[in-house]
Amino acid sequence: MMNFFRKSPKDPHLGSHHMASRMLVLSLVAVLVGISGGLVSEGLLRAINFISNLCFYGKASGEYLPPNLAPHHAWMPLLPALGGLLVGILVHYFAPEIKGDGIPAAMSVVLNNRSIVKPRVSFFKPLSAALTVGSGGPFGAEGPIIQTGAALGSLISRLIPSSPAERRTLLACGAAAGLAGVFKTPFAGVMLAVELLVFEFRARSFVPIAIASATGTLVAMAFRGADPVFPVNTAYHFHAPELPFFVVLGVFCAGLAWLMTRTLHFAEQSFERLKIWFPLVPALGGLIVGGIAIFRPEVLGTGYSVIADLLAQPHSLRELTSIGLAKLVAFGAALGSGASGGTFAPALMIGGSLGAAFGSVVHLFLPHASTIGLYGMVATAALFGSLYRATPSAILFMLEVTGAYNAILPVFLVAVVADLAGHFFMRHTINTERLARHGMLVPDALEIDPMKILRVQDIMNPEIDTVLDKSLVKDFLPNVAGHEVVPVVDEKERLLGVLYRRDLLKAPPDAEAQALAQKDFPVAYPDDIVHDVARRFLDGKFERCVVVDRASGELEGMLTAFDVLKAKNWELMQEAAEPGSFPRISLLRFGSRAKE
């Protein structure tokens, strides 16, 4: 009898000690990834500033100077078009992967390419982002830096022996370090990588990602200090009359997320219909941005200073509304045309401006309501969360990036309401919309794997036919002809071996069962975990095995590949439970033995 489920020392996925040692190795590598991601983030921000200052101020400086405050010249509206043209050339001739926002591309690599990113992405993506945003493109550095950081993590993972799951973890480490390096948000960097890239919440991935994100943040703080990127001074105090307005604001932000997604989708479809040389397409998108900037220069570049000003200073309702709508159109035109840039910064400005506008309306009814800046901050978190369907990340991100931790109640409430409403408004997020159009399936939740919480005894078939060892083939063959495997037992029901259908078909009629029985056969135990069984079925290319008691060796039942699929029934039962009823449900109702 073969112990089918003993742990093999050659199996890199089994053994808690091995798993702990691998997690330690990944954590050490994550430090290197975090340092690399933080340095690349700082380099990208300075490259954007350098190109922006050169274009709008005529200065060769890496210091951040807002392009919207630069002296106006007649040629300024043409700068985004020039940047779009250069990026279009890079996309068309050198690296098609750098087109658009970086997050969907990183998700695609995780889901379909075993977390292997092409090395050229780590060079051309930051270059394209620096050209686009530096010339006035209405984006942030975060999307490209997430893809660039992911590329760095993937490249480093290929320097050591690693599984696809470990490569995915290091890819996410790079993405988290990149985001944290831009905004100094270690917690949000971790959560966003978990929600958008690894699709699991386990120590083996969480610990290395957290280390990389913290390291990227420390690198950023070494260059730019520890102050929040968008400081908001708010002394929030609970006012019950504000609660209905917060609920309405949540629904409003979900509507904004739908509008941003539809705007981008419409722009992409419109530009795809243009049958012209591709580099001219993002140039046309940049020309639209330049035209909008004539009236609202706030749409140019990352707009980080504009966002900080919107959240910290009061503005008129008309100004707030016009800034938000102008950024929305500019964002859709530029990204839809194929330019390279992130969607975070546009979402921050759109949510901040229109959320502040909503707060201005609230003040008409409640003069003593919370500050208008707080409404902008809350709306930004809610829009962020519903846009990416990553509400925990959005809440943490907004609290970290503003430092307004005392506003956690309204941020939490509005973001959750927006998430709820967003499920009614949108089937896909702004990231998964494009992936879904290409036929790609994307996980929409971090779910329990029933195969990891059920045991063989929960799904096996205890009612099986057996053959006595002294029986002749001609006597028992008609009764077991349809079985692929038949256990052979003695008079005391002790398992002696198994008969395979292929052997029975060519056996002489007078042969005894014990003479034909195979003594070396796969065995499972009732307390084995179903997930391990499924892996062994795949590795050994088995379709069925007998189940015996671990202590006595007595035959307990039979397990087939179809029985393994029954584990899915656990999840179905959880979904089908009726409210108010608490039946005593056995996991064995679908063909296995209940132990009650």
JORAUR-V881476 format. One record per residue. N is the residue number from 1. PHI is phi in radians with two decimals (NA if undefined). PSI is psi in radians with two decimals (NA if undefined). OMEGA is omega as a letter, one per 20 degrees, with the letter a starting at -180 (999 if undefined). Layout:
BEGIN
n | phi | psi | omega
N | PHI | PSI | OMEGA
N | PHI | PSI | OMEGA
END
This chain:
BEGIN
n | phi | psi | omega
1 | NA | 2.23 | a
2 | -1.64 | 2.26 | r
3 | -1.32 | 1.61 | a
4 | -1.15 | -0.44 | a
5 | -2.02 | 0.39 | r
6 | -1.28 | 2.65 | a
7 | -1.33 | 2.27 | r
8 | -1.61 | 2.30 | r
9 | -1.12 | -0.30 | r
10 | -1.49 | -0.16 | a
11 | -1.46 | 1.97 | a
12 | -1.28 | -0.11 | a
13 | -1.81 | -0.02 | a
14 | -1.96 | 2.57 | r
15 | 1.77 | 2.11 | a
16 | -1.16 | -0.59 | r
17 | -1.14 | -0.75 | r
18 | -1.11 | -0.73 | a
19 | -1.08 | -0.72 | r
20 | -1.14 | -0.70 | a
21 | -1.19 | -0.65 | r
22 | -1.16 | -0.67 | r
23 | -1.14 | -0.62 | r
24 | -1.14 | -0.75 | r
25 | -1.08 | -0.81 | r
26 | -1.09 | -0.64 | r
27 | -1.15 | -0.68 | r
28 | -1.17 | -0.72 | r
29 | -1.15 | -0.57 | a
30 | -1.08 | -0.53 | r
31 | -1.10 | -0.79 | r
32 | -1.10 | -0.75 | r
33 | -1.10 | -0.71 | r
34 | -1.11 | -0.74 | r
35 | -1.11 | -0.78 | r
36 | -1.09 | -0.79 | r
37 | -1.10 | -0.71 | r
38 | -1.13 | -0.74 | r
39 | -1.16 | -0.71 | r
40 | -1.13 | -0.67 | r
41 | -1.05 | -0.82 | r
42 | -1.12 | -0.72 | r
43 | -1.12 | -0.70 | r
44 | -1.16 | -0.76 | r
45 | -1.06 | -0.72 | a
46 | -1.24 | -0.60 | r
47 | -1.15 | -0.72 | r
48 | -1.08 | -0.80 | r
49 | -1.09 | -0.72 | a
50 | -1.08 | -0.86 | a
51 | -1.16 | -0.70 | r
52 | -1.11 | -0.79 | r
53 | -1.14 | -0.64 | r
54 | -1.16 | -0.71 | a
55 | -1.29 | -0.77 | a
56 | -1.75 | -0.43 | a
57 | -2.05 | -0.21 | a
58 | 1.21 | 0.48 | a
59 | -2.08 | 2.42 | r
60 | -1.63 | 1.46 | a
61 | -2.52 | 2.53 | r
62 | -1.62 | 0.08 | r
63 | -1.30 | 2.54 | a
64 | -1.34 | 2.05 | r
65 | -2.17 | 2.04 | a
66 | -1.02 | 2.18 | a
67 | -1.15 | -0.43 | a
68 | -1.24 | -0.30 | r
69 | -1.72 | 0.04 | a
70 | -1.26 | 2.68 | r
71 | -1.03 | 2.40 | a
72 | -1.41 | 2.36 | r
73 | -2.26 | 2.78 | a
74 | -1.13 | -0.49 | a
75 | -1.54 | -0.06 | a
76 | -1.03 | -0.74 | a
77 | -1.09 | -0.30 | a
78 | -1.48 | -0.25 | a
79 | -1.08 | -0.82 | r
80 | -1.06 | -0.57 | r
81 | -1.17 | -0.68 | r
82 | -1.13 | -0.76 | r
83 | -1.08 | -0.72 | r
84 | -1.10 | -0.67 | r
85 | -1.11 | -0.79 | a
86 | -1.11 | -0.73 | r
87 | -1.18 | -0.66 | r
88 | -1.04 | -0.66 | r
89 | -1.15 | -0.74 | r
90 | -1.09 | -0.76 | a
91 | -1.15 | -0.77 | a
92 | -1.24 | -0.66 | a
93 | -1.89 | -0.34 | a
94 | -2.13 | -0.81 | a
95 | -2.62 | 1.57 | r
96 | -1.07 | -0.38 | a
97 | -1.17 | -0.32 | a
98 | -1.51 | 0.01 | a
99 | -1.16 | 2.36 | r
100 | 1.34 | -2.80 | r
101 | -1.24 | 2.65 | a
102 | -1.47 | -0.35 | a
103 | -1.19 | -0.86 | r
104 | -1.01 | -0.64 | r
105 | -1.13 | -0.72 | r
106 | -1.15 | -0.71 | r
107 | -1.09 | -0.71 | a
108 | -1.09 | -0.71 | r
109 | -1.12 | -0.71 | r
110 | -1.12 | -0.74 | a
111 | -1.41 | -0.53 | a
112 | -2.19 | -0.17 | a
113 | -2.26 | 0.48 | r
114 | 0.93 | 0.56 | r
115 | 1.09 | 0.50 | r
116 | -1.80 | 2.01 | a
117 | -1.76 | 2.43 | r
118 | -1.13 | 2.34 | a
119 | -0.98 | -0.57 | a
120 | -1.11 | -0.38 | a
121 | -1.09 | -0.66 | a
122 | -1.14 | -0.29 | r
123 | -1.78 | -0.86 | a
124 | -1.32 | -0.50 | a
125 | -1.16 | -0.90 | r
126 | -1.12 | -0.59 | r
127 | -1.11 | -0.80 | a
128 | -1.14 | -0.67 | r
129 | -1.16 | -0.71 | r
130 | -1.10 | -0.72 | r
131 | -1.18 | -0.77 | a
132 | -1.16 | -1.00 | a
133 | -1.23 | -0.67 | r
134 | -1.11 | -0.53 | r
135 | -1.52 | 0.09 | r
136 | 1.94 | 0.05 | r
137 | -1.01 | 2.42 | a
138 | -1.42 | 0.91 | a
139 | -2.19 | 3.06 | r
140 | -1.95 | 3.08 | a
141 | -1.54 | -0.14 | a
142 | -1.22 | -0.77 | r
143 | -1.06 | -0.92 | r
144 | -1.06 | -0.66 | a
145 | -1.24 | -0.51 | r
146 | -1.13 | -0.79 | r
147 | -1.18 | -0.68 | r
148 | -1.16 | -0.80 | r
149 | -1.06 | -0.69 | r
150 | -1.09 | -0.70 | r
151 | -1.10 | -0.73 | r
152 | -1.10 | -0.78 | r
153 | -1.06 | -0.71 | r
154 | -1.14 | -0.73 | r
155 | -1.13 | -0.76 | a
156 | -1.15 | -0.62 | r
157 | -1.12 | -0.44 | a
158 | -1.43 | -0.10 | r
159 | -1.47 | -0.24 | r
160 | -2.19 | 2.69 | r
161 | -1.10 | 2.13 | a
162 | -2.62 | 2.63 | r
163 | -1.49 | 2.91 | r
164 | -0.98 | -0.66 | r
165 | -1.14 | -0.68 | r
166 | -1.24 | -0.64 | r
167 | -1.10 | -0.69 | r
168 | -1.08 | -0.71 | r
169 | -1.10 | -0.79 | a
170 | -1.21 | -0.59 | r
171 | -1.05 | -0.80 | r
172 | -1.16 | -0.56 | r
173 | -1.05 | -0.78 | r
174 | -1.12 | -0.72 | r
175 | -1.12 | -0.77 | r
176 | -1.13 | -0.73 | r
177 | -1.13 | -0.66 | r
178 | -1.12 | -0.84 | r
179 | -1.10 | -0.80 | r
180 | -1.11 | -0.56 | r
181 | -1.21 | -0.50 | r
182 | -1.38 | -0.81 | a
183 | -1.90 | -0.06 | a
184 | 1.01 | 0.89 | a
185 | -2.21 | 1.42 | a
186 | -1.11 | -0.75 | a
187 | -1.18 | -0.81 | a
188 | -1.12 | -0.61 | r
189 | -1.05 | -0.74 | r
190 | -1.12 | -0.90 | a
191 | -1.12 | -0.67 | a
192 | -1.16 | -0.70 | r
193 | -1.12 | -0.69 | r
194 | -1.14 | -0.80 | a
195 | -1.30 | -0.59 | a
196 | -1.80 | -0.34 | a
197 | -2.14 | -0.82 | a
198 | -1.62 | -0.38 | r
199 | 0.98 | 0.56 | r
200 | -2.70 | 2.71 | r
201 | -2.17 | 1.52 | a
202 | -2.35 | 2.68 | a
203 | -1.04 | -0.61 | a
204 | -1.09 | -0.47 | r
205 | -1.85 | -0.64 | a
206 | -1.10 | -0.79 | a
207 | -1.09 | -0.90 | r
208 | -1.08 | -0.69 | a
209 | -1.11 | -0.73 | r
210 | -1.09 | -0.71 | r
211 | -1.13 | -0.75 | r
212 | -1.14 | -0.72 | a
213 | -1.14 | -0.76 | r
214 | -1.10 | -0.69 | r
215 | -1.14 | -0.77 | r
216 | -1.05 | -0.66 | r
217 | -1.16 | -0.74 | r
218 | -1.09 | -0.68 | r
219 | -1.09 | -0.77 | r
220 | -1.10 | -0.73 | r
221 | -1.14 | -0.56 | r
222 | -1.11 | -0.52 | a
223 | -1.63 | -0.66 | a
224 | -2.14 | 0.20 | r
225 | 1.37 | 3.11 | a
226 | -1.76 | 0.03 | a
227 | -1.19 | 2.58 | r
228 | -1.04 | 2.62 | a
229 | -1.21 | -0.67 | r
230 | -2.18 | 1.29 | a
231 | -1.11 | 2.29 | r
232 | -2.15 | 2.05 | r
233 | -1.59 | 1.75 | a
234 | -2.33 | 2.28 | r
235 | -1.83 | 1.35 | a
236 | -1.25 | 2.33 | r
237 | -2.25 | 2.44 | a
238 | -1.16 | 2.21 | r
239 | -2.24 | 1.95 | a
240 | -0.97 | -0.68 | a
241 | -1.08 | -0.32 | r
242 | -1.35 | -0.35 | a
243 | -0.99 | -0.80 | r
244 | -1.06 | -0.61 | r
245 | -1.19 | -0.63 | r
246 | -1.12 | -0.69 | r
247 | -1.11 | -0.79 | r
248 | -1.10 | -0.67 | r
249 | -1.09 | -0.66 | r
250 | -1.08 | -0.78 | r
251 | -1.13 | -0.69 | r
252 | -1.06 | -0.73 | a
253 | -1.21 | -0.62 | r
254 | -1.11 | -0.67 | r
255 | -1.12 | -0.65 | r
256 | -1.13 | -0.69 | r
257 | -1.08 | -0.74 | r
258 | -1.09 | -0.72 | a
259 | -1.15 | -0.72 | r
260 | -1.09 | -0.76 | a
261 | -1.12 | -0.79 | a
262 | -1.17 | -0.65 | r
263 | -1.08 | -0.80 | r
264 | -1.12 | -0.75 | a
265 | -1.09 | -0.76 | r
266 | -1.10 | -0.75 | r
267 | -1.13 | -0.74 | r
268 | -1.07 | -0.79 | r
269 | -1.13 | -0.67 | a
270 | -1.16 | -0.78 | a
271 | -1.24 | -0.53 | r
272 | -1.15 | -0.41 | r
273 | -1.33 | -0.24 | a
274 | -1.35 | 2.08 | a
275 | -1.70 | 1.19 | a
276 | -2.26 | 2.97 | r
277 | -0.96 | 2.20 | a
278 | -0.95 | -0.79 | a
279 | -0.95 | -0.41 | r
280 | -1.28 | -0.35 | a
281 | -1.20 | -0.96 | r
282 | -1.13 | -0.44 | r
283 | -1.14 | -0.69 | r
284 | -1.14 | -0.72 | r
285 | -1.05 | -0.73 | r
286 | -1.14 | -0.58 | r
287 | -1.15 | -0.66 | r
288 | -1.11 | -0.74 | r
289 | -1.07 | -0.77 | r
290 | -1.07 | -0.66 | r
291 | -1.13 | -0.71 | r
292 | -1.15 | -0.65 | a
293 | -1.15 | -0.35 | r
294 | -1.05 | -0.65 | a
295 | -1.70 | -0.60 | a
296 | -2.34 | 1.44 | a
297 | -1.11 | -0.17 | r
298 | -1.09 | -0.32 | a
299 | -1.31 | -0.24 | a
300 | -1.28 | 2.43 | r
301 | 1.19 | -2.85 | a
302 | -1.12 | -0.57 | a
303 | 1.24 | 0.34 | a
304 | -1.07 | -0.71 | r
305 | -1.19 | -0.61 | r
306 | -1.13 | -0.75 | r
307 | -1.08 | -0.80 | r
308 | -1.06 | -0.69 | r
309 | -1.20 | -0.69 | r
310 | -1.10 | -0.63 | a
311 | -1.44 | -0.37 | a
312 | -1.80 | -0.46 | a
313 | -2.11 | 2.56 | r
314 | -1.29 | 2.51 | r
315 | -2.41 | 2.80 | a
316 | -1.24 | 2.73 | r
317 | -1.06 | -0.71 | a
318 | -1.14 | -0.74 | a
319 | -1.16 | -0.76 | a
320 | -1.08 | -0.76 | a
321 | -1.15 | -0.76 | a
322 | -1.17 | -0.65 | r
323 | -1.12 | -0.80 | a
324 | -1.09 | -0.81 | a
325 | -1.21 | -0.66 | r
326 | -1.11 | -0.73 | r
327 | -1.14 | -0.64 | r
328 | -1.07 | -0.83 | a
329 | -1.19 | -0.75 | a
330 | -1.11 | -0.73 | r
331 | -1.05 | -0.85 | a
332 | -1.09 | -0.74 | a
333 | -1.15 | -0.76 | a
334 | -1.26 | -0.89 | a
335 | -1.25 | -0.63 | r
336 | -1.15 | -0.43 | r
337 | -1.43 | -0.14 | r
338 | 1.83 | 0.17 | r
339 | -1.19 | 2.94 | a
340 | -1.88 | 2.08 | r
341 | -3.11 | 2.93 | a
342 | -1.67 | 2.70 | a
343 | -1.65 | -0.14 | a
344 | -1.06 | -0.95 | a
345 | -1.05 | -0.79 | r
346 | -1.02 | -0.71 | r
347 | -1.11 | -0.67 | r
348 | -1.11 | -0.76 | a
349 | -1.25 | -0.74 | r
350 | -1.12 | -0.83 | r
351 | -1.14 | -0.72 | a
352 | -1.14 | -0.78 | a
353 | -1.25 | -0.85 | a
354 | -1.29 | -0.52 | r
355 | -1.16 | -0.73 | r
356 | -1.12 | -0.65 | r
357 | -1.09 | -0.71 | r
358 | -1.08 | -0.72 | r
359 | -1.10 | -0.60 | r
360 | -1.10 | -0.67 | r
361 | -1.18 | -0.70 | r
362 | -1.05 | -0.67 | a
363 | -1.15 | -0.35 | r
364 | -1.19 | -0.51 | r
365 | -1.72 | -0.61 | a
366 | -2.22 | 1.52 | a
367 | -1.02 | -0.44 | a
368 | -1.77 | 0.37 | r
369 | -1.23 | 3.08 | r
370 | -1.06 | 2.83 | a
371 | -1.07 | 2.70 | r
372 | -1.11 | -0.61 | r
373 | -1.08 | -0.62 | r
374 | -1.14 | -0.68 | r
375 | -1.10 | -0.66 | r
376 | -1.14 | -0.72 | r
377 | -1.12 | -0.81 | a
378 | -1.10 | -0.76 | a
379 | -1.13 | -0.62 | r
380 | -1.10 | -0.79 | r
381 | -1.10 | -0.74 | a
382 | -1.17 | -0.73 | r
383 | -1.14 | -0.78 | r
384 | -0.97 | -0.87 | a
385 | -1.11 | -0.80 | a
386 | -1.31 | -0.50 | r
387 | -1.17 | -0.71 | a
388 | -1.81 | -0.05 | a
389 | 0.90 | 0.87 | a
390 | -2.42 | 1.10 | a
391 | -1.09 | -0.79 | r
392 | -0.99 | -0.72 | r
393 | -1.11 | -0.73 | a
394 | -1.12 | -0.72 | r
395 | -1.11 | -0.87 | r
396 | -1.09 | -0.73 | a
397 | -1.04 | -0.84 | a
398 | -1.19 | -0.64 | r
399 | -1.18 | -0.70 | a
400 | -1.25 | -0.71 | a
401 | -1.33 | -0.35 | r
402 | -1.85 | -0.41 | a
403 | 1.31 | 0.13 | a
404 | -1.61 | 1.14 | a
405 | -1.19 | -0.37 | r
406 | -1.26 | -0.17 | r
407 | -1.68 | 0.37 | a
408 | -1.10 | -0.59 | a
409 | -1.08 | -0.99 | r
410 | -1.12 | -0.62 | r
411 | -1.07 | -0.82 | a
412 | -1.11 | -0.83 | a
413 | -1.09 | -0.89 | a
414 | -1.17 | -0.68 | r
415 | -1.13 | -0.70 | r
416 | -1.19 | -0.74 | r
417 | -1.08 | -0.72 | r
418 | -1.12 | -0.67 | r
419 | -1.10 | -0.79 | r
420 | -1.06 | -0.84 | a
421 | -1.15 | -0.60 | a
422 | -1.09 | -0.52 | r
423 | -1.22 | -0.36 | r
424 | -1.49 | -0.57 | a
425 | -1.46 | -0.62 | a
426 | -2.28 | 2.35 | r
427 | -1.44 | -0.62 | a
428 | -2.16 | 2.80 | r
429 | -1.52 | 3.08 | r
430 | -1.13 | -0.45 | r
431 | -1.44 | -0.83 | a
432 | -1.37 | -0.26 | r
433 | -1.00 | -0.85 | a
434 | -1.22 | -0.63 | r
435 | -1.18 | -0.70 | a
436 | -1.14 | -0.60 | r
437 | -1.15 | -0.36 | r
438 | -1.70 | 0.24 | r
439 | 1.38 | 0.31 | a
440 | -1.63 | 2.36 | r
441 | -1.60 | 2.29 | a
442 | -2.14 | 2.27 | r
443 | -1.00 | 2.36 | a
444 | -1.90 | 0.11 | a
445 | -2.83 | 2.74 | r
446 | -1.62 | 1.80 | a
447 | -1.94 | 2.80 | r
448 | -1.28 | 2.35 | r
449 | -1.59 | 1.87 | a
450 | -1.06 | -0.45 | r
451 | -1.16 | -0.32 | a
452 | -1.69 | -0.05 | r
453 | -2.12 | 0.03 | r
454 | -1.96 | 2.69 | r
455 | -1.97 | 2.93 | a
456 | -1.00 | -0.66 | a
457 | -1.10 | -0.35 | a
458 | -1.40 | -0.36 | a
459 | -2.19 | -0.17 | a
460 | -1.23 | 2.87 | r
461 | -1.75 | 1.94 | a
462 | -1.42 | -0.28 | a
463 | -1.67 | 1.72 | a
464 | -2.30 | 2.70 | r
465 | -1.51 | 2.40 | r
466 | -2.17 | 2.90 | r
467 | -2.23 | 2.33 | r
468 | -1.24 | 2.59 | a
469 | -1.09 | -0.51 | a
470 | -1.56 | -0.04 | a
471 | -1.22 | 2.59 | r
472 | -1.64 | 2.61 | a
473 | -0.99 | -0.74 | a
474 | -1.14 | -0.39 | a
475 | -1.49 | -0.66 | a
476 | -1.83 | -0.22 | a
477 | -1.02 | -0.75 | r
478 | -1.04 | -0.49 | a
479 | -1.45 | -0.38 | a
480 | -2.13 | 0.26 | a
481 | -1.05 | -0.48 | a
482 | -1.54 | -0.04 | a
483 | -1.60 | 2.44 | r
484 | -1.39 | -0.61 | a
485 | -2.37 | 2.30 | r
486 | -2.24 | 2.15 | r
487 | -1.24 | 2.51 | r
488 | -1.89 | 2.21 | a
489 | -2.22 | 2.82 | r
490 | -1.61 | -3.00 | a
491 | -1.15 | -0.38 | r
492 | -1.66 | 0.24 | r
493 | 1.15 | 0.43 | r
494 | -1.51 | 2.40 | a
495 | -1.29 | 2.21 | a
496 | -1.91 | -0.47 | a
497 | 3.00 | -2.96 | r
498 | -2.36 | 2.62 | r
499 | -1.86 | 2.32 | r
500 | -1.77 | 2.51 | a
501 | -1.01 | -0.66 | a
502 | -1.10 | -0.57 | r
503 | -1.35 | -0.64 | a
504 | -1.16 | -0.61 | a
505 | -1.15 | -0.43 | a
506 | -1.97 | 0.18 | a
507 | -1.46 | 2.56 | r
508 | -1.16 | 2.56 | a
509 | -1.04 | -0.53 | a
510 | -1.61 | 0.10 | r
511 | -1.28 | 2.51 | r
512 | -1.47 | 2.65 | a
513 | -1.06 | -0.71 | a
514 | -1.16 | -0.46 | r
515 | -1.29 | -0.50 | a
516 | -1.63 | -0.28 | a
517 | -1.14 | 2.39 | r
518 | -1.46 | 2.24 | a
519 | -1.56 | -0.28 | r
520 | -1.94 | 1.84 | a
521 | -2.57 | 2.72 | a
522 | -1.26 | 2.42 | a
523 | -2.32 | 2.45 | r
524 | -2.07 | 2.83 | r
525 | -2.01 | 2.65 | a
526 | -1.02 | -0.51 | a
527 | -1.62 | 0.10 | r
528 | -1.17 | 2.59 | r
529 | -1.43 | 2.40 | a
530 | -1.03 | -0.65 | a
531 | -1.03 | -0.72 | r
532 | -1.16 | -0.66 | r
533 | -1.07 | -0.82 | a
534 | -1.05 | -0.73 | r
535 | -1.13 | -0.72 | a
536 | -1.20 | -0.61 | r
537 | -1.04 | -0.74 | a
538 | -1.23 | -0.78 | a
539 | -1.16 | -0.73 | a
540 | -1.59 | -0.06 | a
541 | 0.99 | 0.70 | r
542 | -1.68 | 2.71 | r
543 | -2.01 | -0.25 | a
544 | -2.84 | 2.79 | r
545 | -2.75 | 2.80 | r
546 | -1.47 | 2.70 | r
547 | -2.00 | 2.18 | a
548 | -2.18 | 2.71 | r
549 | -1.18 | 2.32 | a
550 | -1.12 | -0.59 | a
551 | -1.50 | -0.88 | a
552 | -1.63 | -0.33 | a
553 | 1.37 | 0.13 | a
554 | -1.24 | 2.57 | r
555 | -1.22 | 2.23 | a
556 | -1.90 | -0.53 | a
557 | 2.97 | -2.90 | a
558 | -2.23 | 2.51 | r
559 | -2.19 | 2.26 | r
560 | -2.11 | 2.93 | r
561 | -1.06 | -0.60 | r
562 | -1.14 | -0.66 | r
563 | -1.07 | -0.64 | r
564 | -1.05 | -0.65 | r
565 | -1.16 | -0.34 | a
566 | -1.12 | -0.33 | r
567 | -0.99 | -0.51 | r
568 | -1.06 | -0.43 | a
569 | -1.11 | -0.48 | r
570 | -1.02 | -0.83 | r
571 | -1.11 | -0.70 | r
572 | -1.11 | -0.66 | r
573 | -1.16 | -0.63 | r
574 | -1.12 | -0.66 | a
575 | -1.32 | -0.50 | a
576 | -1.61 | -0.06 | a
577 | -1.09 | 2.36 | a
578 | -1.50 | 2.41 | r
579 | -1.05 | 2.40 | r
580 | 1.52 | -0.12 | r
581 | -1.97 | 2.40 | a
582 | -2.26 | 1.19 | a
583 | -1.23 | 2.68 | r
584 | -1.44 | 1.58 | a
585 | -1.60 | 2.23 | r
586 | -1.67 | 2.43 | r
587 | -1.22 | -0.06 | a
588 | -1.80 | 0.24 | a
589 | -1.20 | -0.25 | a
590 | -1.80 | 0.62 | r
591 | 2.05 | 0.08 | r
592 | -2.05 | 3.06 | a
593 | -1.50 | 2.24 | r
594 | -1.49 | 2.36 | r
595 | -1.95 | 1.61 | a
596 | -1.95 | NA | 999
END
